[in-house]
Amino acid sequence: MRKIIVYIATSADGFIARKDGAVDWLDRPRVKGNYGMGEFYKSIDAILLGRKTYDFVVQFLKEGKSIPKADHEPRHYAFSRHPPKKVLPGFEFVKEPIKKFAKRLRAQKGKDIWMMGGGGIIGSFLDEGAIDEFIIHVIPTFIGEGIPLIAPRHCTVPLKLLSVKKFSDGVVRLHYAVAKIKPKHIRRKRL
């Protein structure tokens, strides 16, 4: 069965972007092999993203930047209750419930599925038990504040460490499997 994998970079203090969505702290010389991104990209044929990440892609393209092309073009699924009227070619907006969508997509023949982000959609998929693995590249930079890897939730999700890889520039890749149990929702005591 196809897996849904979060493949992402975070700052050393756990943020995927600054509060305004900027990722300037990711602009750094890359090591040979670009942290395995090319290999990972070959292993997927679908990309999932939330509306804010979709809007970031639109802005990125408006600024004249291009998205690297590969030998295959994955399908892009963006999640929003209010999709835009005009949608980028190759993107499809999804309104159906996450659990139903994930089950349907996993059942189709194909490669693994990349959950690109952001934190809100990652949290929503976790709540539904719809993420199989996390591959997190921890960048050796503190940014102080920003958008967390996962939008704040009141649950605990156990992970199983599959591997750790250290790169010459100090980046560390953590590969986790999500435990196959329902997330535990926590009631926090008020002080």
Stockholm file with secondary structure:
# STOCKHOLM 1.0

chainA/1-191         MRKIIVYIATSADGFIARKDGAVDWLDRPRVKGNYGMGEFYKSIDAILLGRKTYDFVVQFLKEGKSIPKADHEPRHYAFSRHPPKKVLPGFEFVKEPIKKFAKRLRAQKGKDIWMMGGGGIIGSFLDEGAIDEFIIHVIPTFIGEGIPLIAPRHCTVPLKLLSVKKFSDGVVRLHYAVAKIKPKHIRRKRL
#=GR chainA/1-191 SS CCCEEEEEEEETTSEEECTTSCCGGGCSCCCTTGGGHHHHHHTEEEEEEEHHHHHHHHHHHHTTCCCCCCSSCCEEEEECSSCCSSCCTTEEEECSCHHHHHHHHHHSSSSEEEEEECHHHHHHHHHTTCCCEEEEEEESCCCSSCEESSCCCSEECCEEEEEEEECTTSCEEEEEEECSSCCEECCCCCC
#=GC SS_cons         CCCEEEEEEEETTSEEECTTSCCGGGCSCCCTTGGGHHHHHHTEEEEEEEHHHHHHHHHHHHTTCCCCCCSSCCEEEEECSSCCSSCCTTEEEECSCHHHHHHHHHHSSSSEEEEEECHHHHHHHHHTTCCCEEEEEEESCCCSSCEESSCCCSEECCEEEEEEEECTTSCEEEEEEECSSCCEECCCCCC
//
